[in-house]
Amino acid sequence: MSEPIKTLPLVMEEPRGRRKPPRHLADLDEAGRKDLLTEMGLPGFRAKQLSNHYFGRLVHDPAEMTDLPAGQRAELVSALLPDLMTPIREQTADKGTTVKTLWRLFDGALVESVLMRYKDRATICISSQAGCGMACPFCATGAGGLQRNMSTAEIVHQVVVGARAMASGEVAGGPGRLSNVVFMGMGEPLANYKAVLGAVRRLTDPAPAGLGLSARHVTVSTVGLVPRIRQLADEGIPVTLALSLHAPDDELRNELVPINTRFSVAETVEAAYHYFATTGRRVSIEYALMRGINDQAWRADLLAEVLSADGRGTGWVHVNPIPLNAVPGSRFTRSREEDMDEFMRRLNERGISTTMRDTRGSDIDAACGQLAASAD
């Protein structure tokens, strides 16, 4: 490990003068949607009808919105349901139960989402930024840097499209229901805090105000923006927090996750424990296993010590070791099976609940950012 350490800001700044995404009903709460229509000289009560089509019926075609007057339909849809993003490439794996979509946003930025159907649930992994500014050297997204934050509506729309695909039977297995959302796609969610929090509210608000998902089925990941973790704990929305730790010691984590130069392993883990203590929600620790880098047995022992230090015990946390989806040409590669097995055994032996993360779509540019990079 010889790459220089980078010092990163807490919030990544975007270039000035950049055009903003079209305003969409998902950017606004119920009152805001009504007020917008009223300001435009349109009937405010139509906002609830539009919301019901978008969040309740999962309809996007104006021709299907027959309860809207034909003479006002186009204007109403243009006001609150503008086109946000266009699918430009789709890849499937796992016999059609995994679908990865590359989206082009209104300004040409590219983002990805992945819909994964399991026997007992359907999960969508979504992006919160176009690119990422966290500069983790093993990550395909981080290699390209940050282009811009996504709007609340752009984030939400990935989920609505996924829910529509499930409901209509477009995903192998027949019609079903989208049940889980994970903010583990492109970007650092907590570096786009306001938009991500707005998206969480839209996803969990009851229909037609929102999509009506359980907050417990929404997972927000972070590489460890400590002040934002503490802020999220106080929002009163019991989403699951996933901390991408990847190393139990500062020396290694400084190189793998550069934000660690601002917030140490100890500070980051303490913030995660604060989240658990405040919300009662067990925290997930994400740990991408890299051959010869962070997969040594002694690091598993150290990880167990770090998580249970200061009298925290082990019941507050669950560790997800993840076989690395390697980026072509990268020096970071997937750990050997025997090393992954020993890493898990050591954690379980120390009383740390541990489950190897299922890696879907290994044959379709599985690591976030790979599909977008190949389209540049």
Secondary structure, DSSP 8 states (H G I E B T S, - for coil): ---------SS----TT-------GGGS-HHHHHHHHHHTTS-TTHHHHHHIIIIIS----GGG-TTS-HHHHHHHHHHH----EEEEEEEEEGGGTEEEEEEEETTS-EEEEEEEE-SS-EEEE--SEEE-SS--TT-HHHHT-EEEE--HHHHHHHHHHHHHHHHTT-STTSS----EEEE-SSS-GGGGHHHHHHHHHHHHS-TTTS----GGGEEEEES--HHHHHHHHTSS---EEEEE---SSHHHHHHHSGGGGTS-HHHHHHHHHHHHHHH---EEEEEEEBTTTT--HHHHHHHHHHHHGGGT-STTEEEEEEE----TT-S--B--HHHHHHHHHHHHHTT-EE-------TTS--STTHHHHHH-
